[in-house]
Amino acid sequence: MNDRLRYYLSLLNPQVAAGYLMVPRRDAGEASASLRAAIDWLCRAQDANDDGGVARSYSLTYNSSLKRRGWMPSYPETTGYIISTVFDYARESGREELFNRAVRMADWECDVQMTSGAVQGGTVNEPPTPAVFNTGQVIFGWVRALSYTRPRPRARRFVTSVISNWVPVHHRLPCDPIDPSARAPAFAGGS
């Protein structure tokens, strides 16, 4: 069956049709309830794959390029900038499990980092090619993780490259393993 036919057949699913035709409108209530729901959605996106990264997206219909529907594979770029959001919400809400999720995301980014130190474009099930934009997004996440933890040795490839090329000698810091128990006082104290 070709991909185009598979896509159109996936539209025949009653749940998919209802999702497209009858989007329920609910009162969002207070902003904190909406924010909590958004964070919970990000948690589901992380749980969709067993690797610690966050799914690229969720598709109600068959995605011909990724050959599936439902949750897509983990995506380094979006996981990178989601790290900061989850750390921020963990701090504001006091939800310790979110702190641990953010650390797991940063740790996963180290696992999928290319040997060159770059971050790949696309999802993790695609052949890795370095992507400057994606690397930048992951840097945001790593910087936030560094403010609460210490970096793992595998992150050293990236850190060493950045430090040797862009950071003046008098501003350089050591690179230790990411350690969730080594919390910065700002998170542990909730201030």
N, CA, C and O of each residue as an XYZ file, in Angstrom:
764
protein
N       0.862     -1.173      0.000
C       0.000      0.000      0.000
C       0.907      1.234      0.000
O       1.839      1.321      0.800
N       0.636      2.175     -0.887
C       1.502      3.353     -0.930
C       1.152      4.328      0.205
O       0.085      4.251      0.813
N       2.089      5.242      0.464
C       1.952      6.157      1.599
C       0.757      7.092      1.478
O       0.109      7.397      2.479
N       0.460      7.548      0.277
C      -0.678      8.458      0.100
C      -1.988      7.758      0.441
O      -2.843      8.326      1.121
N      -2.145      6.527     -0.031
C      -3.351      5.764      0.276
C      -3.435      5.488      1.778
O      -4.513      5.586      2.365
N      -2.321      5.150      2.396
C      -2.294      4.901      3.841
C      -2.729      6.148      4.622
O      -3.455      6.048      5.611
N      -2.281      7.312      4.167
C      -2.684      8.565      4.817
C      -4.196      8.752      4.725
O      -4.844      9.012      5.739
N      -4.771      8.623      3.522
C      -6.204      8.853      3.349
C      -7.029      7.811      4.090
O      -8.094      8.133      4.616
N      -6.561      6.581      4.140
C      -7.270      5.561      4.906
C      -7.244      5.870      6.398
O      -8.200      5.576      7.115
N      -6.146      6.466      6.863
C      -6.084      6.807      8.291
C      -7.110      7.878      8.649
O      -7.495      7.989      9.813
N      -7.558      8.661      7.682
C      -8.591      9.666      7.932
C      -9.965      9.037      8.170
O     -10.859      9.679      8.721
N     -10.127      7.785      7.753
C     -11.410      7.107      7.945
C     -11.632      6.670      9.383
O     -12.743      6.289      9.751
N     -10.615      6.720     10.179
C     -10.731      6.382     11.597
C     -11.707      7.374     12.239
O     -11.497      8.583     12.142
N     -12.768      6.889     12.892
C     -13.763      7.811     13.477
C     -13.169      8.785     14.500
O     -13.601      9.935     14.581
N     -12.193      8.336     15.272
C     -11.586      9.236     16.260
C     -10.821     10.357     15.574
O     -10.835     11.500     16.031
N     -10.155     10.026     14.478
C      -9.416     11.047     13.742
C     -10.389     12.041     13.128
O     -10.180     13.251     13.213
N     -11.445     11.538     12.512
C     -12.440     12.428     11.905
C     -13.057     13.340     12.960
O     -13.231     14.535     12.721
N     -13.384     12.792     14.112
C     -13.963     13.610     15.177
C     -12.963     14.669     15.633
O     -13.342     15.804     15.920
N     -11.705     14.301     15.699
C     -10.675     15.258     16.100
C     -10.571     16.420     15.141
O     -10.352     17.557     15.559
N     -10.728     16.145     13.852
C     -10.653     17.210     12.859
C     -11.940     18.015     12.753
O     -11.895     19.225     12.530
N     -13.078     17.362     12.910
C     -14.348     18.021     12.643
C     -15.019     18.619     13.874
O     -15.736     19.614     13.765
N     -14.799     18.036     15.017
C     -15.512     18.488     16.214
C     -14.519     18.749     17.348
O     -14.554     18.074     18.377
N     -13.669     19.696     17.162
C     -12.707     20.029     18.207
C     -13.480     20.580     19.395
O     -14.136     21.616     19.288
N     -13.403     19.885     20.531
C     -14.157     20.379     21.684
C     -13.585     21.693     22.203
O     -12.369     21.856     22.312
N     -14.457     22.603     22.515
C     -14.046     23.882     23.081
C     -14.374     23.854     24.564
O     -15.534     23.733     24.960
N     -13.351     23.967     25.359
C     -13.554     23.964     26.805
C     -13.064     25.272     27.382
O     -12.205     25.943     26.810
N     -13.609     25.612     28.494
C     -13.135     26.784     29.212
C     -11.754     26.453     29.767
O     -11.600     25.488     30.516
N     -10.773     27.231     29.413
C      -9.404     26.958     29.847
C      -9.228     27.165     31.339
O      -8.242     26.709     31.918
N     -10.179     27.849     31.970
C     -10.048     28.090     33.400
C      -8.875     29.003     33.666
O      -8.487     29.812     32.822
N      -8.334     28.863     34.821
C      -7.209     29.727     35.165
C      -5.951     29.301     34.406
O      -5.823     28.151     33.984
N      -5.045     30.230     34.243
C      -3.816     29.984     33.475
C      -2.994     28.853     34.059
O      -2.370     28.105     33.306
N      -2.973     28.700     35.379
C      -2.155     27.649     35.983
C      -2.647     26.257     35.603
O      -1.843     25.338     35.446
N      -3.964     26.092     35.454
C      -4.500     24.792     35.034
C      -4.082     24.485     33.604
O      -3.759     23.342     33.282
N      -4.088     25.493     32.751
C      -3.657     25.303     31.360
C      -2.173     24.987     31.289
O      -1.747     24.127     30.517
N      -1.390     25.686     32.098
C       0.046     25.432     32.120
C       0.335     24.029     32.621
O       1.178     23.332     32.057
N      -0.349     23.609     33.668
C      -0.182     22.255     34.204
C      -0.534     21.217     33.134
O       0.164     20.213     32.994
N      -1.606     21.451     32.385
C      -2.006     20.526     31.320
C      -0.949     20.470     30.216
O      -0.675     19.403     29.669
N      -0.361     21.619     29.893
C       0.693     21.645     28.862
C       1.920     20.870     29.329
O       2.512     20.124     28.549
N       2.304     21.036     30.583
C       3.456     20.302     31.125
C       3.155     18.807     31.139
O       4.020     17.997     30.807
N       1.943     18.440     31.519
C       1.567     17.023     31.519
C       1.621     16.440     30.108
O       1.985     15.278     29.926
N       1.260     17.249     29.112
C       1.357     16.807     27.709
C       2.829     16.560     27.342
O       3.148     15.570     26.683
N       3.710     17.451     27.767
C       5.136     17.252     27.509
C       5.647     15.983     28.202
O       6.502     15.281     27.661
N       5.133     15.696     29.378
C       5.514     14.457     30.075
C       5.054     13.234     29.281
O       5.795     12.259     29.162
N       3.842     13.281     28.741
C       3.363     12.171     27.904
C       4.233     12.030     26.654
O       4.525     10.918     26.214
N       4.641     13.158     26.091
C       5.504     13.106     24.907
C       6.860     12.484     25.246
O       7.448     11.788     24.418
N       7.354     12.731     26.449
C       8.614     12.099     26.856
C       8.400     10.606     27.118
O       9.250      9.790     26.762
N       7.294     10.249     27.727
C       7.014      8.847     28.048
C       6.699      8.008     26.811
O       6.757      6.780     26.867
N       6.368      8.655     25.701
C       5.991      7.930     24.485
C       7.137      7.091     23.935
O       6.902      6.066     23.294
N       8.362      7.511     24.177
C       9.545      6.766     23.747
C      10.350      6.432     25.001
O      10.372      7.211     25.954
N      10.988      5.315     25.001
C      11.699      4.857     26.197
C      13.126      5.367     26.296
O      13.933      4.796     27.030
N      13.453      6.428     25.572
C      14.856      6.844     25.528
C      15.189      8.060     26.382
O      16.367      8.364     26.569
N      14.189      8.764     26.907
C      14.447      9.960     27.713
C      14.241     11.253     26.946
O      14.109     12.317     27.551
N      14.211     11.177     25.613
C      13.936     12.353     24.793
C      12.434     12.598     24.707
O      11.634     11.822     25.228
N      12.066     13.689     24.041
C      10.660     14.064     23.884
C      10.268     13.830     22.428
O      11.003     14.186     21.507
N       9.099     13.226     22.239
C       8.611     12.931     20.891
C       8.529     14.201     20.047
O       8.197     15.276     20.546
N       8.834     14.055     18.776
C       8.783     15.180     17.836
C       7.388     15.780     17.763
O       7.225     16.999     17.722
N       6.375     14.904     17.746
C       4.998     15.354     17.598
C       4.074     14.170     17.806
O       4.507     13.042     18.042
N       2.798     14.462     17.712
C       1.775     13.417     17.730
C       0.937     13.629     16.485
O       0.488     14.744     16.219
N       0.723     12.574     15.725
C      -0.056     12.703     14.502
C      -1.291     11.822     14.568
O      -1.204     10.623     14.836
N      -2.438     12.430     14.320
C      -3.677     11.659     14.273
C      -3.753     10.824     13.003
O      -4.453      9.812     12.961
N      -3.041     11.241     11.981
C      -3.050     10.526     10.710
C      -1.678      9.915     10.445
O      -0.700     10.248     11.114
N      -1.619      9.037      9.484
C      -0.379      8.374      9.106
C       0.622      9.393      8.570
O       0.300     10.165      7.666
N       1.830      9.399      9.122
C       2.899     10.288      8.670
C       3.773      9.495      7.714
O       4.482      8.582      8.136
N       3.730      9.833      6.432
C       4.434      9.037      5.425
C       5.953      9.130      5.538
O       6.647      8.178      5.180
N       6.481     10.238      6.019
C       7.943     10.337      6.118
C       8.475      9.546      7.308
O       9.586      9.020      7.247
N       7.710      9.453      8.380
C       8.153      8.699      9.560
C       7.508      7.318      9.653
O       7.795      6.547     10.569
N       6.627      7.015      8.683
C       6.016      5.689      8.551
C       5.241      5.250      9.792
O       5.350      4.103     10.223
N       4.463      6.163     10.361
C       3.657      5.824     11.531
C       2.641      6.909     11.805
O       2.664      7.974     11.188
N       1.760      6.631     12.724
C       0.882      7.652     13.285
C       0.964      7.519     14.800
O       1.516      6.550     15.320
N       0.415      8.496     15.494
C       0.564      8.520     16.947
C       1.814      9.318     17.300
O       2.173     10.269     16.607
N       2.472      8.920     18.384
C       3.683      9.618     18.815
C       4.824      9.327     17.860
O       5.025      8.189     17.436
N       5.562     10.366     17.532
C       6.716     10.242     16.646
C       7.972     10.002     17.489
O       7.934     10.140     18.712
N       9.092      9.641     16.834
C      10.337      9.412     17.580
C      10.823     10.682     18.287
O      10.380     11.790     17.982
N      11.729     10.496     19.223
C      12.287     11.629     19.965
C      13.069     12.543     19.039
O      13.656     12.103     18.050
N      13.066     13.819     19.378
C      13.629     14.857     18.522
C      14.577     15.725     19.350
O      14.131     16.420     20.263
N      15.875     15.697     19.046
C      16.836     16.459     19.850
C      16.552     17.953     19.941
O      16.681     18.537     21.017
N      16.170     18.580     18.837
C      15.958     20.035     18.848
C      14.908     20.446     19.875
O      15.177     21.272     20.748
N      13.713     19.868     19.770
C      12.649     20.285     20.678
C      12.913     19.829     22.109
O      12.580     20.538     23.059
N      13.505     18.659     22.264
C      13.867     18.227     23.614
C      14.798     19.256     24.240
O      14.683     19.554     25.429
N      15.716     19.799     23.452
C      16.675     20.778     23.959
C      16.026     21.989     24.578
O      16.420     22.412     25.665
N      15.038     22.560     23.914
C      14.433     23.756     24.509
C      13.327     23.427     25.496
O      12.936     24.289     26.284
N      12.817     22.218     25.476
C      11.832     21.809     26.474
C      12.497     21.649     27.843
O      11.848     21.845     28.870
N      13.771     21.299     27.866
C      14.499     21.125     29.134
C      14.332     22.355     30.025
O      13.995     22.227     31.202
N      14.564     23.530     29.475
C      14.457     24.765     30.265
C      13.048     24.967     30.801
O      12.871     25.358     31.955
N      12.053     24.705     29.974
C      10.660     24.861     30.385
C      10.329     23.937     31.551
O       9.675     24.346     32.509
N      10.783     22.694     31.465
C      10.475     21.723     32.521
C      11.210     22.081     33.809
O      10.637     21.968     34.893
N      12.473     22.512     33.712
C      13.177     22.966     34.914
C      12.441     24.148     35.559
O      12.256     24.177     36.775
N      12.025     25.117     34.743
C      11.330     26.291     35.277
C      10.037     25.895     35.985
O       9.754     26.366     37.086
N       9.256     25.028     35.345
C       7.988     24.632     35.944
C       8.216     23.762     37.189
O       7.456     23.853     38.152
N       9.249     22.927     37.174
C       9.576     22.119     38.355
C       9.864     23.028     39.542
O       9.424     22.772     40.663
N      10.599     24.074     39.280
C      10.947     25.015     40.354
C       9.711     25.756     40.863
O       9.514     25.891     42.070
N       8.890     26.229     39.943
C       7.699     26.993     40.338
C       6.655     26.131     41.036
O       5.994     26.579     41.973
N       6.511     24.895     40.575
C       5.458     24.030     41.120
C       5.933     23.174     42.290
O       5.122     22.646     43.050
N       7.251     23.041     42.429
C       7.787     22.167     43.472
C       7.663     20.692     43.137
O       7.814     19.845     44.018
N       7.390     20.369     41.874
C       7.244     18.965     41.452
C       8.621     18.371     41.153
O       9.182     18.578     40.077
N       9.142     17.643     42.106
C      10.474     17.050     42.016
C      10.622     16.116     40.810
O      11.691     16.058     40.204
N       9.561     15.388     40.459
C       9.656     14.457     39.332
C       9.939     15.189     38.022
O      10.530     14.616     37.107
N       9.520     16.450     37.928
C       9.807     17.224     36.726
C      11.290     17.584     36.647
O      11.877     17.582     35.566
N      11.884     17.890     37.782
C      13.331     18.127     37.810
C      14.052     16.889     37.268
O      14.954     17.003     36.438
N      13.648     15.711     37.743
C      14.280     14.462     37.299
C      14.046     14.221     35.814
O      14.928     13.705     35.128
N      12.870     14.586     35.308
C      12.601     14.451     33.871
C      13.534     15.355     33.064
O      14.090     14.930     32.050
N      13.703     16.586     33.509
C      14.563     17.525     32.786
C      16.007     17.027     32.770
O      16.693     17.140     31.754
N      16.465     16.480     33.887
C      17.822     15.915     33.930
C      17.925     14.742     32.954
O      18.927     14.593     32.255
N      16.873     13.905     32.913
C      16.878     12.760     31.983
C      16.917     13.237     30.532
O      17.572     12.617     29.695
N      16.225     14.329     30.231
C      16.271     14.891     28.867
C      17.684     15.362     28.533
O      18.197     15.065     27.454
N      18.314     16.094     29.451
C      19.676     16.588     29.213
C      20.644     15.423     29.065
O      21.552     15.465     28.236
N      20.449     14.395     29.863
C      21.276     13.209     29.801
C      21.109     12.518     28.445
O      22.090     12.088     27.837
N      19.866     12.416     27.977
C      19.588     11.818     26.672
C      20.260     12.614     25.553
O      20.793     12.036     24.606
N      20.232     13.927     25.667
C      20.892     14.760     24.654
C      22.385     14.409     24.568
O      22.960     14.403     23.479
N      23.003     14.120     25.707
C      24.408     13.687     25.692
C      24.548     12.343     24.984
O      25.510     12.119     24.249
N      23.586     11.451     25.209
C      23.634     10.120     24.584
C      23.550     10.189     23.062
O      24.210      9.414     22.370
N      22.742     11.113     22.535
C      22.541     11.167     21.085
C      23.425     12.207     20.399
O      23.362     12.379     19.181
N      24.234     12.887     21.176
C      25.154     13.883     20.610
C      26.098     13.198     19.625
O      26.591     12.104     19.897
N      26.346     13.825     18.505
C      27.237     13.265     17.496
C      28.689     13.339     17.980
O      29.022     14.169     18.825
N      29.540     12.478     17.448
C      30.936     12.455     17.894
C      31.644     13.774     17.630
O      32.631     14.090     18.295
N      31.153     14.544     16.671
C      31.738     15.854     16.383
C      31.390     16.878     17.459
O      32.000     17.945     17.531
N      30.403     16.548     18.296
C      29.914     17.492     19.291
C      28.633     18.168     18.855
O      27.963     18.814     19.661
N      28.286     18.026     17.587
C      27.060     18.650     17.063
C      25.832     17.856     17.490
O      25.935     16.737     17.991
N      24.679     18.458     17.282
C      23.397     17.792     17.493
C      22.801     17.558     16.113
O      22.877     18.415     15.232
N      22.211     16.390     15.943
C      21.678     16.028     14.633
C      20.387     16.747     14.301
O      19.653     17.190     15.184
N      20.127     16.853     13.015
C      18.841     17.319     12.541
C      17.895     16.141     12.464
O      18.334     14.997     12.338
N      16.610     16.404     12.537
C      15.612     15.343     12.420
C      15.454     14.535     13.696
O      16.005     14.868     14.745
N      14.682     13.459     13.573
C      14.433     12.593     14.721
C      15.551     11.572     14.850
O      16.365     11.406     13.941
N      15.581     10.891     15.986
C      16.678      9.960     16.249
C      16.624      8.706     15.394
O      17.593      7.946     15.383
N      15.552      8.458     14.689
C      15.504      7.282     13.815
C      15.957      7.608     12.390
O      15.898      6.747     11.512
N      16.402      8.828     12.155
C      16.907      9.236     10.848
C      18.429      9.258     10.869
O      19.024      9.408     11.936
N      19.072      9.112      9.709
C      20.541      9.188      9.695
C      21.006     10.541     10.228
O      20.519     11.579      9.780
N      21.942     10.542     11.180
C      22.356     11.812     11.792
C      23.179     12.693     10.860
O      24.152     12.248     10.252
N      22.769     13.940     10.766
C      23.546     14.963     10.071
C      23.582     16.173     10.997
O      22.564     16.510     11.602
N      24.734     16.834     11.121
C      24.822     17.962     12.048
C      23.910     19.108     11.635
O      23.761     19.407     10.450
N      23.303     19.743     12.633
C      22.400     20.867     12.379
C      22.720     21.987     13.364
O      22.590     21.808     14.575
N      23.134     23.130     12.852
C      23.519     24.253     13.693
C      22.343     24.720     14.547
O      22.500     24.931     15.750
N      21.171     24.883     13.943
C      20.012     25.361     14.690
C      19.677     24.410     15.830
O      19.468     24.847     16.961
N      19.626     23.111     15.540
C      19.307     22.127     16.574
C      20.343     22.149     17.684
O      19.998     22.041     18.861
N      21.614     22.289     17.317
C      22.680     22.372     18.318
C      22.436     23.566     19.228
O      22.617     23.469     20.442
N      22.031     24.676     18.658
C      21.729     25.861     19.462
C      20.592     25.625     20.440
O      20.659     26.065     21.587
N      19.545     24.932     19.995
C      18.411     24.659     20.881
C      18.833     23.755     22.049
O      18.395     23.947     23.183
N      19.682     22.776     21.754
C      20.155     21.875     22.804
C      21.087     22.615     23.763
O      21.104     22.328     24.960
N      21.860     23.563     23.240
C      22.719     24.365     24.116
C      21.868     25.055     25.186
O      22.259     25.099     26.352
N      20.694     25.600     24.792
C      19.812     26.231     25.776
C      19.473     25.256     26.904
O      19.531     25.608     28.082
N      19.120     24.025     26.525
C      18.782     23.023     27.537
C      19.966     22.645     28.399
O      19.836     22.524     29.617
N      21.134     22.454     27.773
C      22.324     22.086     28.545
C      22.729     23.202     29.504
O      23.119     22.938     30.641
N      22.635     24.445     29.047
C      22.996     25.566     29.921
C      22.087     25.571     31.150
O      22.561     25.776     32.268
N      20.793     25.349     30.954
C      19.885     25.305     32.100
C      20.204     24.118     32.994
O      20.205     24.246     34.219
N      20.476     22.957     32.391
C      20.830     21.780     33.194
C      22.103     22.042     33.994
O      22.225     21.605     35.138
N      23.045     22.755     33.389
C      24.290     23.079     34.094
C      24.051     23.995     35.285
O      24.825     23.989     36.242
N      22.983     24.781     35.230
C      22.705     25.669     36.358
C      22.169     24.899     37.561
O      22.174     25.422     38.676
N      21.705     23.662     37.355
C      21.181     22.838     38.435
C      22.011     21.592     38.709
O      21.890     20.996     39.780
N      22.845     21.191     37.769
C      23.617     19.954     37.887
C      25.021     20.197     37.355
O      25.402     21.329     37.056
N      25.774     19.126     37.243
C      27.095     19.186     36.607
C      27.045     18.329     35.347
O      26.325     17.331     35.322
N      27.797     18.693     34.285
C      27.725     17.926     33.031
C      28.408     16.571     33.128
O      29.381     16.408     33.864
N      27.898     15.612     32.390
C      28.490     14.273     32.281
C      29.739     14.317     31.417
O      29.898     15.231     30.608
N      30.628     13.342     31.578
C      31.823     13.305     30.727
C      31.515     13.255     29.234
O      32.266     13.822     28.441
N      30.422     12.587     28.823
C      30.117     12.514     27.395
C      29.750     13.868     26.821
O      29.870     14.079     25.614
N      29.309     14.783     27.657
C      29.033     16.132     27.175
C      30.340     16.883     26.954
O      30.344     17.966     26.368
N      31.432     16.321     27.415
C      32.734     16.959     27.298
C      33.087     17.262     25.838
O      33.734     18.273     25.566
N      32.668     16.394     24.880
C      32.942     16.651     23.453
C      32.443     18.028     23.064
O      33.159     18.819     22.450
N      31.188     18.302     23.438
C      30.608     19.579     23.088
C      31.225     20.705     23.905
O      31.652     21.724     23.363
N      31.262     20.504     25.199
C      31.752     21.546     26.090
C      33.187     21.919     25.741
O      33.523     23.102     25.690
N      34.029     20.932     25.502
C      35.428     21.194     25.159
C      35.525     21.996     23.869
O      36.317     22.933     23.770
N      34.716     21.623     22.881
C      34.733     22.335     21.605
C      34.322     23.798     21.786
O      34.992     24.707     21.296
N      33.212     24.010     22.495
C      32.729     25.374     22.701
C      33.738     26.178     23.509
O      34.075     27.307     23.151
N      34.216     25.592     24.599
C      35.138     26.311     25.473
C      36.422     26.660     24.747
O      36.905     27.788     24.846
N      36.981     25.704     24.020
C      38.266     25.967     23.365
C      38.138     26.990     22.243
O      39.108     27.675     21.917
N      36.954     27.101     21.650
C      36.786     28.021     20.537
C      36.190     29.376     20.909
O      36.467     30.371     20.239
N      35.363     29.434     21.980
C      34.611     30.655     22.220
C      34.760     31.275     23.602
O      34.482     32.462     23.771
N      35.186     30.514     24.579
C      35.226     31.046     25.940
C      36.649     31.446     26.306
O      37.560     30.626     26.185
N      36.871     32.698     26.757
C      38.206     33.108     27.176
C      38.713     32.224     28.320
O      37.927     31.735     29.131
N      40.024     32.026     28.375
C      40.641     31.133     29.353
C      40.203     31.452     30.782
O      39.955     30.524     31.551
N      40.100     32.708     31.162
C      39.769     33.056     32.548
C      38.313     32.785     32.914
O      37.946     32.937     34.079
N      37.468     32.386     31.953
C      36.071     32.060     32.251
C      35.779     30.568     32.205
O      34.620     30.181     32.354
N      36.769     29.721     32.005
C      36.528     28.287     31.824
C      36.220     27.588     33.134
O      36.757     27.932     34.186
N      35.316     26.569     33.043
C      34.895     25.786     34.204
C      35.194     24.308     33.970
O      35.258     23.879     32.818
N      35.380     23.509     35.040
C      35.588     22.066     34.864
C      34.303     21.391     34.401
O      33.214     21.940     34.569
N      34.431     20.205     33.820
C      33.288     19.451     33.307
C      33.172     18.151     34.096
O      33.976     17.239     33.910
N      32.173     18.062     34.977
C      31.943     16.873     35.787
C      30.655     16.192     35.331
O      29.893     16.785     34.568
N      30.388     14.949     35.783
C      29.162     14.238     35.364
C      27.894     14.933     35.840
O      27.866     15.563     36.897
N      26.830     14.799     35.019
C      25.521     15.285     35.471
C      25.140     14.446     36.675
O      25.164     13.217     36.613
N      24.796     15.090     37.747
C      24.494     14.416     38.997
C      23.281     15.089     39.618
O      23.396     16.191     40.154
N      22.095     14.434     39.554
C      20.896     15.060     40.099
C      21.004     15.395     41.585
O      20.299     16.283     42.066
N      21.867     14.706     42.311
C      21.989     15.009     43.732
C      22.846     16.245     43.981
O      22.870     16.776     45.091
N      23.547     16.703     42.948
C      24.401     17.884     43.087
C      23.619     19.117     42.672
O      24.001     19.797     41.719
N      22.540     19.415     43.361
C      21.664     20.523     43.022
C      22.256     21.850     43.425
O      22.890     21.985     44.471
N      22.039     22.800     42.591
C      22.402     24.156     42.956
C      21.450     24.624     44.043
O      20.277     24.253     44.016
N      21.907     25.423     44.996
C      21.030     25.891     46.073
C      19.766     26.565     45.566
O      18.733     26.493     46.232
N      19.809     27.213     44.415
C      18.634     27.918     43.897
C      17.481     26.966     43.674
O      16.335     27.336     43.929
N      17.742     25.726     43.196
C      16.638     24.779     42.999
C      16.254     24.121     44.306
O      15.072     24.047     44.642
N      17.234     23.644     45.044
C      16.954     22.918     46.271
C      16.175     23.778     47.248
O      15.316     23.282     47.977
N      16.475     25.061     47.260
C      15.784     25.940     48.192
C      14.477     26.485     47.649
O      13.687     27.067     48.392
N      14.248     26.299     46.362
C      13.007     26.780     45.759
C      12.940     28.277     45.582
O      11.868     28.825     45.327
N      14.101     28.968     45.717
C      14.066     30.427     45.585
C      14.470     30.862     44.202
O      14.497     32.058     43.915
